[in-house]
Amino acid sequence: MKLLSRIATLLLTVFAVAIPGAAQGDWILYVGTYTKAPSKGIYSYKFQPATGKLIPIGLAAESSNPSFIAVHPSQRFLYAANENNNGTVSAFSIDRATGNLKLLNQVSSKGSGPCHVAVDKTGKWLFVANYNSGTSAAFPIKADGSLAEASATFQDAGKSVDAQRQAGPHAHGAFISPDNKFVFIADLGLDEILSYRIDPTKGGMTPNDPPFAKIAPGSGPRHVVFSANSKFAYVISEMGGTVTVYNYDAAKGVMTQAQSISTLPADYTGVKSCAEIALHPSGKFLYASNRVHNSIAIFKVDAAKGTLTAAGNVPTGGKTPRNFALDPAGNFLFAANQDSNNIVAFKIDQQSGGLTPTGDTYDVGSPVSLVFVSPTSAAASVGRGEEIPLWANAAAPGSEGIDAPEVSTPSANAKYAGWAGDISVSHYPSIYVFLPPKGKATGAAMVVAPGGGHTHLVMEKEGWEVADWLNERGIAAFVLKYRLAKAVGSTYTLPKEVYADAARSMRLVRSRAKEWGVDPARLGFIGFSAGGEVAGMIETKFDAGKPDAADPIERVSSRPDFNILIYPFYRPGAMNANAEPLFPIPNNAPPVFMVCADDDRSHVEPTVKFYLELEGKHIPAEMHIYAYGNHGFGLRPTPKPAPVMSWPDRLQDWLAERGFSK
């Protein structure tokens, strides 16, 4: 079997050949513009991280006034706010081989003058702010990246102190909280940052309580950025020429003002007109642009308090810096000067945060939005999806002498290009390693068991997608490829070979916990459908390890510290002739979280039965039975918004409450 890292290398090579002169690690920079001559839409450049150079690719797509652009978390799709009186939002697929964009569809923005779009971290929702009409809206993102029509729309109401610019609402941006629970709308006309909960069951967004945070009258809030630790929020105000620091209560989505600081030199007396704001990836510096002053303000960030100290202003080398972007590594800053039709590059001093012009200037008509796209798909990233055999030096017990090929269907999702979407024949049990970014890792981990009725394994929907979801929350994931007991001609059984795969996966991860940054006391198991049946077995049968075993992996405990069963079938999977459980529940079984839908009759009854058995043994258990959702909903949206779509939020709460996702 080939490791997925080989596929990653192949993909990188393909991309390098497709764009002339591209090197491994080159990113694509997309530039949104106002389409007055000479601009025609969205432009693209190669970005070379080693040198900071941009190499023009050309016009990526014609589009009318794509004044703000955003990229899907999968790096496969790009979205643009078309800032016209009859507002629209455009969805594009990204061809990373050429840099070109292909229009997927275009929908009404549900307002006039859309000026900002944001994609949530699940990649399932897009939010838009319409400046002229003072409206905001949520749009479901389909599996192919295209947009459904708006599922929720809100009209801001009120005014503030400036009779000319604040006679009514002007929604200026939509901003996602780091935990993906809230979206905030900065309204310049109201001097408010409105708060909404991201709620798939209510069209994507619903007003929070309290509904907004206030800012000084006449400020005109424009954009918001959050600290990586979710403790602070920073709001740049267009009219006030300030950055306001807020202490942020992530649990409630509430901002409390802590500081306001000018973006301009003390002796400046001209017009104030702030635009963009961004934090350095290190969290040590914050940058803000001034349009009329034509500068980037630099601030140092107090890591403990979140407060700012001014560290100077640097001219942007052009006129009206409406937008700027830091490269993903934080080594360079690119200022988009709208009225001088250029992008100017700066080198960032990693110690002081200072900016020094590199001498490179790039001509493009009315640049107003910059965004970077990864050179490879998420699936091809180094260190993602490495396959580790459960028994590295010998055949798995029960599979001795078998030399049959694995049978799988490749994923049709470009994000998982080269990976199996489904496996129907498997004799070689393994885990696929998915580690979160080091800066995000919590130390918690889970073995993920996909379902498939023990006849196949639904690897993409209940494996890779789940691993991505866990990684986004700082949890390491190890997707389990276990043997199939009910496949045609299979000689494997659930209580023997399949259980052995589950137990071995727990031991293997624990034995390499230090290497993978995992806390061996916070290792859980999550199973879907048939994988939930596997989870039920490992819930009830485990041991502390075999101290005298020749194999050091076998000396390690197989007990999960917590267990998650999603629409599971009955736990042992195999019953004896008297219909008694083969694996009785021990008194030290780990805590359990279970989810099922009431219209999934063949699975809801076993779920409830298992819950009652656990309660009878005083094992901590939490069960959620939703009215409908049927079977196999996974993390994907149901055909129509339903409460069952919120089960991942309930799981996240449970993990936090029990201290597993510290």
C-alpha positions as CSV (number, residue, x, y, z in Angstrom):
1,M,0.0,0.0,0.0
2,K,1.3,3.4,-0.9
3,L,1.4,6.1,1.7
4,L,-0.6,9.3,1.1
5,S,2.5,11.4,1.3
6,R,3.5,10.0,-2.1
7,I,0.3,11.4,-3.5
8,A,1.0,14.7,-2.0
9,T,4.4,14.8,-3.7
10,L,2.8,13.9,-7.1
11,L,0.2,16.7,-6.7
12,L,2.8,19.3,-5.9
13,T,4.7,18.3,-9.0
14,V,1.6,18.6,-11.2
15,F,0.9,22.1,-9.8
16,A,4.5,23.2,-10.4
17,V,4.4,22.2,-14.0
18,A,1.0,23.8,-14.7
19,I,2.0,27.4,-13.8
20,P,5.2,28.3,-15.7
21,G,8.0,29.0,-13.3
22,A,6.1,27.9,-10.2
23,A,8.1,26.2,-7.4
24,Q,6.9,23.9,-4.7
25,G,5.4,26.0,-2.0
26,D,4.3,28.9,-4.2
27,W,0.9,30.3,-3.2
28,I,-1.6,32.1,-5.4
29,L,-2.6,35.7,-4.5
30,Y,-6.0,36.8,-5.8
31,V,-6.9,40.5,-6.1
32,G,-10.4,41.8,-6.1
33,T,-10.9,45.2,-7.8
34,Y,-13.4,47.9,-8.7
35,T,-14.0,47.4,-12.4
36,K,-13.5,50.8,-13.8
37,A,-10.9,50.8,-16.6
38,P,-8.5,49.2,-16.8
39,S,-9.7,46.5,-14.4
40,K,-12.1,43.7,-15.5
41,G,-12.5,41.6,-12.3
42,I,-10.3,39.3,-10.2
43,Y,-6.6,39.0,-10.9
44,S,-4.1,36.4,-9.8
45,Y,-0.4,36.3,-9.0
46,K,2.1,33.6,-7.9
47,F,3.5,34.4,-4.5
48,Q,7.0,33.0,-3.8
49,P,7.4,32.8,0.0
50,A,11.2,32.5,-0.2
51,T,11.6,35.8,-1.9
52,G,8.3,37.7,-1.3
53,K,8.0,38.2,-5.1
54,L,4.7,38.3,-6.9
55,I,4.6,37.0,-10.5
56,P,1.6,38.1,-12.5
57,I,-0.6,35.2,-13.9
58,G,-3.3,37.5,-15.3
59,L,-7.1,38.0,-15.2
60,A,-8.5,35.0,-13.3
61,A,-12.1,35.8,-13.9
62,E,-14.2,38.7,-15.2
63,S,-16.6,39.9,-12.5
64,S,-18.4,43.2,-11.8
65,N,-16.9,45.1,-8.9
66,P,-15.6,42.1,-6.9
67,S,-14.7,44.5,-4.0
68,F,-14.2,41.8,-1.4
69,I,-13.2,38.2,-1.9
70,A,-12.9,35.2,0.5
71,V,-11.7,31.7,0.2
72,H,-13.3,28.4,1.3
73,P,-11.5,26.5,4.1
74,S,-10.9,23.7,1.6
75,Q,-9.0,26.2,-0.7
76,R,-11.1,24.9,-3.6
77,F,-13.6,27.8,-3.9
78,L,-13.5,31.6,-3.9
79,Y,-16.4,34.0,-3.2
80,A,-16.8,37.6,-4.3
81,A,-19.1,40.4,-3.2
82,N,-20.2,42.2,-6.3
83,E,-20.6,45.7,-5.0
84,N,-23.4,47.1,-7.2
85,N,-26.8,48.6,-6.4
86,N,-28.4,45.3,-7.3
87,G,-26.0,43.3,-5.1
88,T,-24.9,39.8,-5.9
89,V,-22.4,37.3,-4.5
90,S,-20.4,35.1,-7.0
91,A,-19.0,31.6,-6.3
92,F,-16.0,30.4,-8.2
93,S,-14.0,27.1,-8.3
94,I,-10.3,27.5,-8.1
95,D,-8.0,25.9,-10.6
96,R,-4.7,25.9,-8.6
97,A,-2.9,24.5,-11.7
98,T,-3.5,27.7,-13.7
99,G,-4.7,30.3,-11.2
100,N,-8.0,30.6,-13.2
101,L,-11.4,30.9,-11.6
102,K,-14.5,29.2,-13.0
103,L,-17.9,30.8,-12.2
104,L,-20.1,28.3,-10.4
105,N,-23.1,30.6,-9.8
106,Q,-24.2,34.0,-8.7
107,V,-27.0,34.8,-6.2
108,S,-28.6,38.0,-4.9
109,S,-26.8,39.4,-1.8
110,K,-30.2,40.4,-0.4
111,G,-29.3,44.0,-0.4
112,S,-27.6,46.9,-2.1
113,G,-23.8,47.5,-2.2
114,P,-22.4,44.2,-0.8
115,C,-19.0,45.1,0.5
116,H,-17.8,42.1,2.5
117,V,-18.2,38.3,2.6
118,A,-17.0,35.7,5.1
119,V,-17.0,31.9,5.0
120,D,-17.4,30.0,8.3
121,K,-14.8,27.5,9.4
122,T,-16.9,24.5,8.4
123,G,-17.2,25.7,4.9
124,K,-20.9,25.3,5.0
125,W,-22.0,28.9,5.4
126,L,-21.3,32.3,3.7
127,F,-22.2,35.6,5.3
128,V,-22.5,38.9,3.5
129,A,-22.8,42.5,4.6
130,N,-24.6,45.0,2.3
131,Y,-23.5,48.5,2.9
132,N,-26.1,50.6,1.1
133,S,-29.1,48.8,2.4
134,G,-27.7,48.0,5.9
135,T,-28.6,44.3,5.6
136,S,-26.8,41.0,6.3
137,A,-27.5,37.5,5.0
138,A,-26.5,33.9,5.4
139,F,-26.1,31.5,2.4
140,P,-25.7,27.7,2.6
141,I,-22.7,26.5,0.6
142,K,-23.4,23.4,-1.4
143,A,-21.0,20.5,-1.7
144,D,-19.9,21.6,-5.1
145,G,-19.0,25.1,-3.7
146,S,-21.9,26.9,-5.3
147,L,-24.3,29.0,-3.2
148,A,-27.9,28.3,-2.4
149,E,-30.2,31.3,-2.1
150,A,-30.1,33.2,1.2
151,S,-31.6,31.2,4.1
152,A,-31.6,34.2,6.6
153,T,-31.7,37.9,6.1
154,F,-31.5,40.7,8.7
155,Q,-32.2,44.4,8.3
156,D,-30.2,46.7,10.6
157,A,-32.2,49.6,12.0
158,G,-31.3,53.0,13.6
159,K,-28.8,55.8,13.1
160,S,-26.0,57.6,14.9
161,V,-24.6,61.1,15.3
162,D,-23.2,62.0,11.9
163,A,-26.1,63.3,9.9
164,Q,-24.4,62.7,6.5
165,R,-22.9,59.3,7.0
166,Q,-24.9,57.8,9.8
167,A,-28.5,58.7,9.0
168,G,-29.2,55.0,8.6
169,P,-27.6,51.6,8.9
170,H,-24.6,50.6,6.8
171,A,-23.4,47.0,7.4
172,H,-19.7,47.0,6.5
173,G,-18.4,43.6,7.3
174,A,-19.2,40.0,8.6
175,F,-16.6,38.4,10.9
176,I,-16.5,34.9,12.3
177,S,-15.5,34.2,15.9
178,P,-12.5,31.8,16.3
179,D,-14.7,29.0,17.7
180,N,-17.2,29.4,14.8
181,K,-20.1,30.0,17.1
182,F,-20.8,33.6,16.2
183,V,-20.8,36.0,13.3
184,F,-20.4,39.7,14.0
185,I,-21.7,42.5,11.7
186,A,-19.9,45.8,12.0
187,D,-22.4,48.6,11.1
188,L,-20.8,51.9,10.4
189,G,-24.1,53.8,10.4
190,L,-25.2,52.6,13.9
191,D,-21.9,52.5,15.7
192,E,-22.6,49.0,16.7
193,I,-21.1,45.5,16.2
194,L,-24.1,43.3,15.9
195,S,-23.8,39.7,17.3
196,Y,-25.4,36.6,15.8
197,R,-25.1,33.0,16.7
198,I,-24.2,30.7,13.8
199,D,-27.1,28.3,13.9
200,P,-27.7,25.8,11.0
201,T,-31.2,25.1,12.4
202,K,-32.3,28.7,11.9
203,G,-31.0,29.5,8.4
204,G,-27.4,29.9,9.5
205,M,-27.6,32.9,11.8
206,T,-29.9,34.1,14.6
207,P,-29.6,37.2,16.8
208,N,-27.5,36.8,20.0
209,D,-28.4,38.1,23.4
210,P,-27.1,40.8,23.9
211,P,-27.6,41.7,20.3
212,F,-24.7,44.1,19.8
213,A,-21.7,45.9,21.3
214,K,-21.5,49.7,21.2
215,I,-18.6,51.9,20.1
216,A,-18.0,55.6,20.6
217,P,-20.6,57.7,18.7
218,G,-19.3,58.8,15.3
219,S,-16.7,56.1,15.1
220,G,-18.1,54.2,12.2
221,P,-16.9,50.6,12.8
222,R,-15.7,48.9,9.7
223,H,-13.8,45.6,10.2
224,V,-13.1,43.2,13.1
225,V,-10.3,40.8,13.9
226,F,-10.0,38.3,16.8
227,S,-6.9,37.2,18.7
228,A,-6.1,33.5,18.2
229,N,-6.9,32.7,21.8
230,S,-10.4,34.2,21.5
231,K,-9.8,36.5,24.4
232,F,-9.7,39.8,22.5
233,A,-11.4,41.5,19.6
234,Y,-10.1,44.5,17.6
235,V,-12.4,46.9,15.7
236,I,-11.1,49.4,13.2
237,S,-13.4,52.5,12.8
238,E,-13.4,54.2,9.5
239,M,-14.7,57.6,10.6
240,G,-13.0,57.8,14.0
241,G,-9.5,56.7,12.9
242,T,-9.2,54.3,15.8
243,V,-8.7,50.7,16.8
244,T,-10.9,49.7,19.7
245,V,-9.8,46.8,21.8
246,Y,-12.5,44.6,23.4
247,N,-12.3,41.8,26.0
248,Y,-14.2,39.0,24.4
249,D,-16.4,36.4,26.2
250,A,-16.3,33.5,23.7
251,A,-18.9,31.5,25.5
252,K,-21.5,34.3,25.3
253,G,-20.3,36.2,22.2
254,V,-20.0,39.4,24.2
255,M,-17.5,42.2,23.7
256,T,-16.5,44.6,26.5
257,Q,-14.5,47.7,25.6
258,A,-11.0,47.9,27.1
259,Q,-9.1,50.5,25.0
260,S,-9.3,52.9,22.1
261,I,-6.2,54.1,20.3
262,S,-5.6,56.3,17.2
263,T,-4.3,54.9,14.0
264,L,-2.7,58.3,13.1
265,P,0.2,60.4,14.2
266,A,-0.5,62.8,17.1
267,D,0.1,65.9,14.8
268,Y,-2.2,64.7,12.0
269,T,-5.1,67.1,11.4
270,G,-6.5,65.8,8.1
271,V,-9.5,63.6,7.2
272,K,-9.7,60.2,9.0
273,S,-10.5,57.3,6.9
274,C,-9.5,53.9,8.2
275,A,-10.0,50.7,6.1
276,E,-8.3,47.3,6.9
277,I,-7.0,45.6,10.1
278,A,-5.0,42.4,10.6
279,L,-3.0,40.6,13.3
280,H,0.4,39.2,12.6
281,P,0.4,35.3,12.8
282,S,2.6,35.5,15.9
283,G,-0.1,37.6,17.6
284,K,2.6,40.2,18.6
285,F,1.7,42.9,16.1
286,L,-1.4,44.5,14.7
287,Y,-1.7,46.5,11.5
288,A,-4.3,49.1,10.3
289,S,-4.6,51.1,7.1
290,N,-5.3,54.8,6.8
291,R,-6.6,55.8,3.4
292,V,-6.3,59.6,3.2
293,H,-3.1,59.5,5.3
294,N,-2.0,56.7,3.0
295,S,-0.2,54.7,5.7
296,I,-0.1,51.5,7.6
297,A,-0.3,52.0,11.4
298,I,1.8,49.5,13.4
299,F,0.9,48.4,17.0
300,K,2.5,46.1,19.5
301,V,0.1,43.8,21.3
302,D,0.3,43.1,25.0
303,A,-0.2,39.3,25.1
304,A,-1.7,39.2,28.5
305,K,-4.0,42.3,28.3
306,G,-4.6,42.4,24.6
307,T,-4.0,46.2,24.6
308,L,-2.1,48.1,22.0
309,T,1.0,50.4,21.9
310,A,1.6,52.5,18.8
311,A,4.8,51.7,17.0
312,G,4.6,54.1,14.1
313,N,3.1,54.6,10.7
314,V,4.7,53.6,7.3
315,P,3.6,55.2,4.0
316,T,2.0,52.6,1.6
317,G,3.8,53.9,-1.5
318,G,0.5,54.7,-3.2
319,K,-2.9,56.3,-2.7
320,T,-5.9,55.0,-0.7
321,P,-4.8,51.7,0.9
322,R,-8.3,50.2,1.1
323,N,-6.9,46.7,1.8
324,F,-3.7,44.9,2.6
325,A,-2.8,41.3,3.4
326,L,0.0,39.5,5.2
327,D,1.4,36.4,3.6
328,P,0.5,33.2,5.6
329,A,3.9,33.0,7.2
330,G,3.8,36.7,8.3
331,N,7.0,37.6,6.5
332,F,5.6,40.1,4.0
333,L,2.8,42.7,3.8
334,F,1.1,43.7,0.6
335,A,-0.7,47.1,0.5
336,A,-3.5,47.5,-2.1
337,N,-3.6,51.1,-3.1
338,Q,-7.0,51.6,-4.8
339,D,-6.5,55.1,-6.3
340,S,-2.9,54.7,-7.5
341,N,-3.7,51.3,-9.1
342,N,-0.8,49.4,-7.4
343,I,0.2,46.9,-4.8
344,V,3.3,47.6,-2.8
345,A,5.3,45.0,-1.0
346,F,6.9,45.3,2.5
347,K,9.2,43.1,4.5
348,I,8.1,42.5,8.1
349,D,10.6,42.7,10.9
350,Q,9.8,39.7,13.1
351,Q,11.2,41.4,16.2
352,S,9.7,44.8,16.0
353,G,6.8,44.4,13.5
354,G,8.3,47.2,11.4
355,L,7.7,47.4,7.7
356,T,10.4,48.0,5.1
357,P,9.5,48.4,1.4
358,T,11.1,45.7,-0.7
359,G,11.2,47.9,-3.7
360,D,8.6,45.8,-5.5
361,T,5.4,47.5,-6.9
362,Y,2.8,45.7,-9.0
363,D,0.4,47.5,-11.3
364,V,-3.3,46.5,-11.2
365,G,-6.4,48.6,-11.7
366,S,-8.2,49.6,-8.4
367,P,-7.0,46.8,-6.1
368,V,-9.3,46.6,-3.0
369,S,-9.1,43.0,-1.7
370,L,-6.2,40.5,-1.4
371,V,-6.4,36.9,-0.4
372,F,-3.9,34.0,-0.5
373,V,-4.7,30.4,-1.6
374,S,-2.7,27.4,-0.6
375,P,-0.5,25.8,-3.3
376,T,-2.0,22.4,-2.7
377,S,-5.3,20.8,-1.5
378,A,-5.7,20.2,2.2
379,A,-5.4,16.5,1.4
380,A,-2.0,17.0,0.0
381,S,-0.5,18.9,2.9
382,V,2.6,17.4,4.4
383,G,1.9,15.3,7.5
384,R,-1.8,14.8,6.8
385,G,-3.2,11.4,6.3
386,E,-0.1,9.3,6.7
387,E,-1.1,5.7,6.9
388,I,0.3,3.6,9.8
389,P,-0.4,-0.2,9.8
390,L,-1.7,-1.4,13.1
391,W,0.7,-4.4,13.0
392,A,3.8,-3.0,11.2
393,N,6.0,-6.1,11.2
394,A,3.5,-8.9,10.6
395,A,0.0,-9.6,9.2
396,A,-2.9,-8.7,11.4
397,P,-4.0,-11.7,13.6
398,G,-6.6,-13.5,11.5
399,S,-5.3,-12.2,8.2
400,E,-2.2,-14.3,8.0
401,G,-1.5,-15.6,4.5
402,I,-3.8,-13.2,2.8
403,D,-2.3,-11.3,-0.1
404,A,-5.5,-9.9,-1.7
405,P,-5.5,-6.3,-3.0
406,E,-7.5,-3.6,-1.3
407,V,-10.6,-2.4,-3.2
408,S,-11.6,1.2,-2.9
409,T,-13.4,3.9,-4.8
410,P,-11.5,7.2,-5.0
411,S,-13.0,10.4,-3.5
412,A,-14.6,12.7,-6.0
413,N,-13.9,15.6,-3.7
414,A,-10.8,17.6,-4.9
415,K,-10.0,18.3,-1.3
416,Y,-9.2,14.6,-0.8
417,A,-7.8,14.0,-4.3
418,G,-6.0,10.7,-4.4
419,W,-7.7,9.4,-1.3
420,A,-10.3,6.6,-1.0
421,G,-13.8,7.8,-0.6
422,D,-15.0,4.3,0.1
423,I,-13.3,1.0,0.9
424,S,-15.0,-2.3,0.1
425,V,-12.2,-4.9,0.6
426,S,-9.7,-4.5,3.4
427,H,-7.4,-7.0,5.0
428,Y,-4.8,-4.5,6.2
429,P,-6.0,-2.6,9.3
430,S,-4.4,0.8,9.8
431,I,-4.8,4.3,11.1
432,Y,-4.5,7.5,9.1
433,V,-2.9,10.3,11.1
434,F,-4.4,13.8,11.2
435,L,-2.6,16.2,13.5
436,P,-3.9,19.8,14.2
437,P,-1.6,22.8,13.8
438,K,0.8,22.9,16.8
439,G,-0.4,26.3,17.8
440,K,-4.0,25.0,18.0
441,A,-3.4,21.5,19.5
442,T,-5.2,20.8,22.8
443,G,-3.6,17.4,23.4
444,A,-6.9,15.6,23.1
445,A,-7.2,12.9,20.4
446,M,-9.8,10.5,19.0
447,V,-9.7,7.3,17.0
448,V,-12.4,7.7,14.3
449,A,-14.3,4.6,13.1
450,P,-16.3,5.2,9.9
451,G,-19.5,3.2,9.3
452,G,-20.6,1.2,6.3
453,G,-22.6,-1.8,7.7
454,H,-19.4,-3.8,8.0
455,T,-19.5,-4.3,4.2
456,H,-17.6,-1.2,3.3
457,L,-16.0,1.8,5.0
458,V,-17.4,5.3,4.3
459,M,-13.9,6.9,4.5
460,E,-14.6,10.4,3.2
461,K,-17.9,11.3,4.9
462,E,-17.2,9.6,8.3
463,G,-13.4,9.6,8.3
464,W,-11.6,12.4,6.5
465,E,-14.4,15.0,7.1
466,V,-14.6,14.1,10.8
467,A,-10.8,14.3,11.1
468,D,-10.8,17.8,9.6
469,W,-13.6,18.9,12.0
470,L,-11.6,17.6,14.9
471,N,-8.3,19.2,13.8
472,E,-10.1,22.5,13.4
473,R,-10.8,22.3,17.1
474,G,-7.3,21.3,18.1
475,I,-8.1,17.6,18.5
476,A,-5.8,15.0,16.9
477,A,-7.6,12.4,14.8
478,F,-6.7,8.9,13.8
479,V,-9.0,7.4,11.2
480,L,-9.3,3.7,11.6
481,K,-9.5,1.3,8.7
482,Y,-10.8,-1.9,10.2
483,R,-11.6,-5.2,8.7
484,L,-15.0,-5.9,7.3
485,A,-16.9,-8.7,9.0
486,K,-20.0,-8.7,6.7
487,A,-18.3,-8.2,3.3
488,V,-19.0,-10.9,0.7
489,G,-16.8,-14.0,1.5
490,S,-15.4,-12.4,4.7
491,T,-14.2,-14.8,7.4
492,Y,-13.8,-12.0,10.0
493,T,-16.0,-11.6,13.0
494,L,-16.9,-8.6,15.0
495,P,-15.9,-9.8,18.5
496,K,-12.6,-11.2,17.2
497,E,-10.9,-9.4,14.3
498,V,-12.8,-6.2,14.3
499,Y,-12.6,-5.8,18.0
500,A,-8.8,-6.5,17.8
501,D,-8.4,-3.7,15.3
502,A,-10.2,-1.2,17.6
503,A,-8.2,-2.3,20.6
504,R,-4.9,-2.2,18.7
505,S,-5.7,1.3,17.4
506,M,-6.0,2.6,21.0
507,R,-2.8,1.0,22.0
508,L,-0.9,2.2,19.0
509,V,-1.9,5.9,19.4
510,R,-1.2,5.8,23.1
511,S,2.2,4.2,22.5
512,R,3.2,7.1,20.2
513,A,1.4,9.8,22.2
514,K,4.5,11.9,22.9
515,E,5.6,11.8,19.2
516,W,2.1,13.0,18.1
517,G,1.6,15.6,20.9
518,V,-1.3,13.6,22.4
519,D,-2.2,13.4,26.1
520,P,-2.5,9.6,26.7
521,A,-5.2,10.4,29.4
522,R,-7.4,12.2,26.9
523,L,-7.7,9.7,24.1
524,G,-11.2,8.9,23.0
525,F,-13.0,6.8,20.4
526,I,-15.8,8.0,18.0
527,G,-17.7,5.7,15.7
528,F,-20.5,6.2,13.2
529,S,-23.1,3.6,12.5
530,A,-21.2,0.3,12.2
531,G,-18.3,2.2,13.5
532,G,-20.5,3.1,16.5
533,E,-21.0,-0.6,17.0
534,V,-17.2,-0.9,17.1
535,A,-17.1,1.9,19.6
536,G,-19.6,-0.1,21.7
537,M,-17.2,-3.0,21.8
538,I,-14.2,-1.0,22.9
539,E,-16.5,0.7,25.5
540,T,-17.2,-2.6,27.2
541,K,-14.0,-4.6,26.6
542,F,-10.5,-3.3,27.3
543,D,-7.5,-3.8,29.5
544,A,-4.6,-1.9,31.0
545,G,-2.1,-3.7,28.8
546,K,0.0,-6.8,29.0
547,P,3.2,-6.0,30.9
548,D,5.0,-9.1,29.7
549,A,4.1,-8.8,26.0
550,A,6.9,-9.0,23.6
551,D,5.3,-6.3,21.4
552,P,5.7,-3.0,23.4
553,I,2.5,-1.7,21.9
554,E,0.6,-4.5,23.6
555,R,1.8,-3.3,26.9
556,V,-0.2,-0.2,26.6
557,S,-3.8,0.3,27.7
558,S,-6.6,-0.1,25.2
559,R,-9.2,1.7,27.3
560,P,-10.7,4.9,25.8
561,D,-10.9,7.8,28.1
562,F,-14.3,8.7,26.5
563,N,-16.5,7.3,23.8
564,I,-18.8,8.8,21.2
565,L,-21.4,6.7,19.4
566,I,-23.2,8.4,16.4
567,Y,-26.3,6.6,15.1
568,P,-24.7,3.3,16.3
569,F,-26.1,-0.3,16.0
570,Y,-26.1,-2.4,19.1
571,R,-22.7,-2.4,20.8
572,P,-21.2,-5.9,20.6
573,G,-22.5,-6.4,17.1
574,A,-22.6,-10.1,17.7
575,M,-24.9,-11.8,20.2
576,N,-24.7,-15.4,21.5
577,A,-27.5,-17.9,21.1
578,N,-29.3,-16.6,24.1
579,A,-29.2,-13.0,22.9
580,E,-27.0,-12.0,25.8
581,P,-24.3,-9.4,25.3
582,L,-20.9,-11.0,24.6
583,F,-19.2,-8.0,26.3
584,P,-20.9,-7.0,29.6
585,I,-20.5,-3.4,30.7
586,P,-17.7,-3.2,33.3
587,N,-17.9,-0.8,36.3
588,N,-15.0,1.3,35.0
589,A,-16.4,1.9,31.5
590,P,-15.6,5.4,30.2
591,P,-18.1,8.2,29.8
592,V,-20.3,8.1,26.7
593,F,-21.9,10.6,24.3
594,M,-24.5,9.3,21.9
595,V,-26.5,10.8,19.1
596,C,-29.3,9.3,16.9
597,A,-32.5,10.4,15.1
598,D,-35.9,9.1,16.1
599,D,-36.8,8.3,12.5
600,D,-33.8,6.0,12.3
601,R,-35.7,3.1,13.9
602,S,-33.2,0.3,13.5
603,H,-30.6,2.4,15.3
604,V,-32.5,4.5,17.8
605,E,-33.8,1.5,19.8
606,P,-30.3,0.0,20.3
607,T,-29.0,3.5,21.2
608,V,-31.6,3.9,23.9
609,K,-31.1,0.4,25.1
610,F,-27.4,0.9,25.5
611,Y,-27.9,4.2,27.3
612,L,-30.2,2.5,29.9
613,E,-27.6,-0.3,30.4
614,L,-24.9,2.4,31.0
615,E,-27.2,4.2,33.5
616,G,-27.8,0.9,35.2
617,K,-24.1,0.6,35.8
618,H,-23.8,4.3,36.8
619,I,-21.6,5.1,33.8
620,P,-21.7,8.8,32.9
621,A,-23.7,9.0,29.7
622,E,-25.4,11.7,27.6
623,M,-27.8,10.9,24.8
624,H,-29.4,13.1,22.2
625,I,-32.3,11.8,20.2
626,Y,-33.4,14.2,17.5
627,A,-36.9,14.1,16.0
628,Y,-35.7,13.5,12.5
629,G,-32.4,13.2,10.5
630,N,-32.7,9.6,9.5
631,H,-29.4,7.7,9.2
632,G,-26.0,8.7,8.1
633,F,-26.2,12.5,8.5
634,G,-22.6,12.8,9.6
635,L,-21.4,16.4,9.6
636,R,-23.2,17.3,6.4
637,P,-26.3,19.5,6.3
638,T,-29.6,17.6,6.1
639,P,-31.8,18.3,3.0
640,K,-33.6,21.0,5.0
641,P,-32.3,22.7,8.2
642,A,-32.9,20.5,11.2
643,P,-31.9,20.4,14.9
644,V,-29.8,17.3,14.3
645,M,-27.4,19.5,12.4
646,S,-26.4,21.0,15.7
647,W,-25.1,17.7,17.2
648,P,-21.4,18.7,16.7
649,D,-22.0,21.7,18.9
650,R,-23.4,19.6,21.6
651,L,-20.5,17.2,21.4
652,Q,-18.1,20.2,21.6
653,D,-19.9,21.4,24.7
654,W,-19.7,17.9,26.3
655,L,-16.0,17.5,25.6
656,A,-15.3,20.9,27.2
657,E,-17.6,20.2,30.2
658,R,-15.9,16.9,30.9
659,G,-12.4,18.4,30.5
660,F,-11.3,16.4,27.5
661,S,-10.8,19.3,25.1
662,K,-8.9,21.6,27.4
